Amino acid sequence: MQKDWMKNKVDIYLEDALNEKTVRRSYPGLIQNLSEEQVTAFTEAIESVNELPVSHAVVVEEYRYSF
């Protein structure tokens, strides 16, 4: 079985304390093999232009499997 990379995205979760909820923002179209430093820098950049503080970020990788 062969594993082929298809795409990545980062979901960033923001804390909206005023409304007591978490807001998710999704950023698709990322490069393959993201490093932790790249994700951290991207998350910090998003936080710097947003009113809400970042709670956490999740990298979602999608693969296709073929025989």
SULDAKA-V291730 format. One record per pair of residues at least 24 apart in sequence whose C-alpha atoms are under 10 Angstrom apart, sorted by sequence separation. I is the first residue (numbers start at 0). J is the second residue. D is the distance in whole Angstrom. If there is no record, write none. Layout:
BEGIN
i = [I,I]
j = [J,J]
d = [D,D]
END
This chain:
BEGIN
i = [6,7,6,7,33,5,7,4,33,4,32,9,22,29,31,11,12,21,23,29,11,22,23,25,27,29,9,10,21,22,23,24,25,26,27,9,13,21,23,25,11,17,25,11,15,16,13,14,15,16,13,14,15,13,14,15,12,13,14,15,12,13,14,12,13,14,11,12,13,11,12,13,11,12,10,11,12,10,11,9,10,11,9,10,8,9,10,8,9,7,8,9,7,8,6,7,8,6,7,5,6,7,4,5,6,4,5,6,3,4,5,3,4,2,3,4,1,2,3,1,2,3,1,2,0,1,2,0,1,0]
j = [30,31,31,32,58,31,33,31,60,32,60,38,51,58,60,41,42,51,53,59,42,53,54,56,58,60,41,42,53,54,55,56,57,58,59,42,46,54,56,58,45,51,59,46,50,51,49,50,51,52,50,51,52,51,52,53,51,52,53,54,52,53,54,53,54,55,53,54,55,54,55,56,55,56,55,56,57,56,57,56,57,58,57,58,57,58,59,58,59,58,59,60,59,60,59,60,61,60,61,60,61,62,60,61,62,61,62,63,61,62,63,62,63,62,63,64,62,63,64,63,64,65,64,65,64,65,66,65,66,66]
d = [8,7,7,9,9,9,9,8,10,10,9,8,9,10,8,10,10,10,10,10,7,9,10,10,10,10,9,10,9,9,10,9,9,10,9,9,9,8,9,10,9,10,10,9,9,9,9,10,6,9,9,6,8,6,6,9,10,6,6,10,9,4,6,6,5,9,7,5,7,8,5,9,6,6,9,4,8,6,6,7,5,9,6,6,8,5,8,6,6,7,5,9,6,7,8,4,9,6,6,8,5,9,8,5,7,6,5,10,9,4,6,5,6,6,5,9,10,6,6,8,5,8,6,7,7,5,9,6,6,4]
END
